[in-house]
Amino acid sequence: MPYTHYNTDERNALQAMAGMRLPKCYMSVIPGKHLSSITGN
């Protein structure tokens, strides 16, 4: 998977999902990013 930054729309979507308290594993699947890009692990 190539390295890409989150664009503004993706960051806004992640912020909305975090507000809904969705699990991080769901938050990574929806934009198609790897889980570690959200959790930092």
Distance bins in CASP14 RR format, pairs under 12 A and 6 or more apart:
PFRMAT RR
TARGET T0000
AUTHOR 0000-0000-0000
RMODE 2
METHOD distances of the structure
MODEL  1
1 28 0 0 0 0 0 1 0 0 0 0 0
1 32 0 0 0 0 1 0 0 0 0 0 0
1 33 0 0 0 0 1 0 0 0 0 0 0
1 34 1 0 0 1 0 0 0 0 0 0 0
1 35 0 0 0 0 0 1 0 0 0 0 0
1 36 0 0 0 0 0 1 0 0 0 0 0
1 37 0 0 0 0 1 0 0 0 0 0 0
2 32 0 0 0 0 0 1 0 0 0 0 0
2 33 0 0 0 0 0 1 0 0 0 0 0
2 34 0 0 0 0 0 1 0 0 0 0 0
3 33 0 0 0 0 0 1 0 0 0 0 0
3 34 0 0 0 0 1 0 0 0 0 0 0
3 36 0 0 0 0 0 1 0 0 0 0 0
3 37 0 0 0 0 1 0 0 0 0 0 0
4 10 0 0 0 0 1 0 0 0 0 0 0
4 31 0 0 0 0 0 1 0 0 0 0 0
4 32 0 0 0 0 0 1 0 0 0 0 0
4 33 0 0 0 0 1 0 0 0 0 0 0
4 34 0 0 0 0 0 1 0 0 0 0 0
4 37 0 0 0 0 1 0 0 0 0 0 0
5 11 0 0 0 0 1 0 0 0 0 0 0
5 31 0 0 0 0 0 1 0 0 0 0 0
5 33 0 0 0 0 0 1 0 0 0 0 0
5 37 0 0 0 0 1 0 0 0 0 0 0
6 12 0 0 0 0 1 0 0 0 0 0 0
6 13 0 0 0 0 1 0 0 0 0 0 0
6 14 1 0 0 1 0 0 0 0 0 0 0
6 15 0 0 0 0 0 1 0 0 0 0 0
6 27 0 0 0 0 0 1 0 0 0 0 0
6 28 0 0 0 0 0 1 0 0 0 0 0
6 31 1 0 0 1 0 0 0 0 0 0 0
6 32 0 0 0 0 0 1 0 0 0 0 0
6 33 1 0 0 1 0 0 0 0 0 0 0
6 34 0 0 0 0 0 1 0 0 0 0 0
6 37 1 0 0 1 0 0 0 0 0 0 0
6 38 0 0 0 0 1 0 0 0 0 0 0
7 13 0 0 0 0 1 0 0 0 0 0 0
7 14 0 0 0 0 0 1 0 0 0 0 0
7 31 0 0 0 0 1 0 0 0 0 0 0
7 33 0 0 0 0 0 1 0 0 0 0 0
8 14 0 0 0 0 0 1 0 0 0 0 0
8 15 0 0 0 0 0 1 0 0 0 0 0
9 15 0 0 0 0 0 1 0 0 0 0 0
9 16 0 0 0 0 0 1 0 0 0 0 0
9 30 0 0 0 0 0 1 0 0 0 0 0
9 31 0 0 0 0 1 0 0 0 0 0 0
10 16 0 0 0 0 0 1 0 0 0 0 0
10 17 0 0 0 0 0 1 0 0 0 0 0
10 27 0 0 0 0 0 1 0 0 0 0 0
10 28 0 0 0 0 0 1 0 0 0 0 0
10 30 0 0 0 0 1 0 0 0 0 0 0
10 31 1 0 1 0 0 0 0 0 0 0 0
10 32 0 0 0 0 1 0 0 0 0 0 0
10 33 1 0 0 1 0 0 0 0 0 0 0
10 37 0 0 0 0 0 1 0 0 0 0 0
10 38 0 0 0 0 0 1 0 0 0 0 0
11 17 0 0 0 0 0 1 0 0 0 0 0
11 18 0 0 0 0 0 1 0 0 0 0 0
11 27 0 0 0 0 0 1 0 0 0 0 0
11 31 0 0 0 0 1 0 0 0 0 0 0
11 33 0 0 0 0 0 1 0 0 0 0 0
11 37 0 0 0 0 0 1 0 0 0 0 0
11 38 0 0 0 0 0 1 0 0 0 0 0
12 18 0 0 0 0 0 1 0 0 0 0 0
12 19 0 0 0 0 0 1 0 0 0 0 0
12 31 0 0 0 0 0 1 0 0 0 0 0
13 19 0 0 0 0 0 1 0 0 0 0 0
13 20 0 0 0 0 0 1 0 0 0 0 0
13 22 0 0 0 0 0 1 0 0 0 0 0
13 26 0 0 0 0 0 1 0 0 0 0 0
13 27 0 0 0 0 1 0 0 0 0 0 0
13 28 0 0 0 0 0 1 0 0 0 0 0
13 30 1 0 0 1 0 0 0 0 0 0 0
13 31 1 0 0 1 0 0 0 0 0 0 0
13 32 0 0 0 0 0 1 0 0 0 0 0
13 33 0 0 0 0 0 1 0 0 0 0 0
13 38 0 0 0 0 0 1 0 0 0 0 0
14 20 0 0 0 0 0 1 0 0 0 0 0
14 22 0 0 0 0 1 0 0 0 0 0 0
14 24 0 0 0 0 1 0 0 0 0 0 0
14 26 0 0 0 0 0 1 0 0 0 0 0
14 27 1 0 1 0 0 0 0 0 0 0 0
14 28 0 0 0 0 1 0 0 0 0 0 0
14 29 0 0 0 0 0 1 0 0 0 0 0
14 30 0 0 0 0 1 0 0 0 0 0 0
14 31 1 0 0 1 0 0 0 0 0 0 0
14 32 0 0 0 0 0 1 0 0 0 0 0
14 33 0 0 0 0 1 0 0 0 0 0 0
14 37 0 0 0 0 1 0 0 0 0 0 0
14 38 1 0 0 1 0 0 0 0 0 0 0
14 39 0 0 0 0 0 1 0 0 0 0 0
15 22 0 0 0 0 0 1 0 0 0 0 0
15 27 0 0 0 0 1 0 0 0 0 0 0
15 31 0 0 0 0 0 1 0 0 0 0 0
15 38 0 0 0 0 0 1 0 0 0 0 0
16 22 0 0 0 0 1 0 0 0 0 0 0
16 27 0 0 0 0 1 0 0 0 0 0 0
16 30 0 0 0 0 0 1 0 0 0 0 0
16 31 0 0 0 0 0 1 0 0 0 0 0
17 23 0 0 0 0 1 0 0 0 0 0 0
17 24 0 0 0 0 1 0 0 0 0 0 0
17 25 0 0 0 0 0 1 0 0 0 0 0
17 26 1 0 0 1 0 0 0 0 0 0 0
17 27 1 0 1 0 0 0 0 0 0 0 0
17 28 0 0 0 0 1 0 0 0 0 0 0
17 29 0 0 0 0 0 1 0 0 0 0 0
17 30 1 0 0 1 0 0 0 0 0 0 0
17 31 0 0 0 0 1 0 0 0 0 0 0
17 38 0 0 0 0 1 0 0 0 0 0 0
18 24 0 0 0 0 1 0 0 0 0 0 0
18 26 0 0 0 0 0 1 0 0 0 0 0
18 27 1 0 0 1 0 0 0 0 0 0 0
18 28 0 0 0 0 0 1 0 0 0 0 0
18 30 0 0 0 0 0 1 0 0 0 0 0
18 38 0 0 0 0 1 0 0 0 0 0 0
18 39 0 0 0 0 0 1 0 0 0 0 0
19 27 0 0 0 0 0 1 0 0 0 0 0
20 26 0 0 0 0 1 0 0 0 0 0 0
20 27 0 0 0 0 1 0 0 0 0 0 0
20 30 0 0 0 0 0 1 0 0 0 0 0
21 27 0 0 0 0 0 1 0 0 0 0 0
22 28 0 0 0 0 0 1 0 0 0 0 0
22 29 0 0 0 0 0 1 0 0 0 0 0
22 30 0 0 0 0 1 0 0 0 0 0 0
22 38 0 0 0 0 0 1 0 0 0 0 0
23 29 0 0 0 0 1 0 0 0 0 0 0
23 30 0 0 0 0 0 1 0 0 0 0 0
23 35 0 0 0 0 0 1 0 0 0 0 0
23 38 0 0 0 0 0 1 0 0 0 0 0
23 39 0 0 0 0 0 1 0 0 0 0 0
24 30 0 0 0 0 0 1 0 0 0 0 0
24 31 0 0 0 0 0 1 0 0 0 0 0
24 33 0 0 0 0 0 1 0 0 0 0 0
24 34 0 0 0 0 0 1 0 0 0 0 0
24 35 1 0 0 1 0 0 0 0 0 0 0
24 36 0 0 0 0 1 0 0 0 0 0 0
24 37 0 0 0 0 0 1 0 0 0 0 0
24 38 1 0 1 0 0 0 0 0 0 0 0
24 39 1 0 1 0 0 0 0 0 0 0 0
24 40 0 0 0 0 1 0 0 0 0 0 0
24 41 0 0 0 0 1 0 0 0 0 0 0
25 32 0 0 0 0 0 1 0 0 0 0 0
25 33 0 0 0 0 0 1 0 0 0 0 0
25 34 0 0 0 0 0 1 0 0 0 0 0
25 35 1 0 0 1 0 0 0 0 0 0 0
25 36 0 0 0 0 0 1 0 0 0 0 0
25 38 0 0 0 0 1 0 0 0 0 0 0
25 39 0 0 0 0 1 0 0 0 0 0 0
25 41 0 0 0 0 0 1 0 0 0 0 0
26 32 0 0 0 0 0 1 0 0 0 0 0
26 33 0 0 0 0 0 1 0 0 0 0 0
26 35 0 0 0 0 1 0 0 0 0 0 0
26 38 0 0 0 0 1 0 0 0 0 0 0
27 33 0 0 0 0 1 0 0 0 0 0 0
27 34 0 0 0 0 0 1 0 0 0 0 0
27 35 0 0 0 0 1 0 0 0 0 0 0
27 37 0 0 0 0 1 0 0 0 0 0 0
27 38 1 0 1 0 0 0 0 0 0 0 0
27 39 0 0 0 0 1 0 0 0 0 0 0
28 34 1 0 0 1 0 0 0 0 0 0 0
28 35 1 0 1 0 0 0 0 0 0 0 0
28 36 0 0 0 0 1 0 0 0 0 0 0
28 37 1 0 0 1 0 0 0 0 0 0 0
28 38 1 0 1 0 0 0 0 0 0 0 0
28 39 0 0 0 0 1 0 0 0 0 0 0
28 40 0 0 0 0 0 1 0 0 0 0 0
28 41 0 0 0 0 0 1 0 0 0 0 0
29 35 0 0 0 0 1 0 0 0 0 0 0
29 37 0 0 0 0 0 1 0 0 0 0 0
29 38 0 0 0 0 0 1 0 0 0 0 0
30 38 0 0 0 0 0 1 0 0 0 0 0
31 37 0 0 0 0 1 0 0 0 0 0 0
31 38 0 0 0 0 1 0 0 0 0 0 0
32 38 0 0 0 0 0 1 0 0 0 0 0
33 39 0 0 0 0 0 1 0 0 0 0 0
33 40 0 0 0 0 0 1 0 0 0 0 0
34 40 0 0 0 0 1 0 0 0 0 0 0
34 41 0 0 0 0 0 1 0 0 0 0 0
35 41 1 0 0 1 0 0 0 0 0 0 0
END
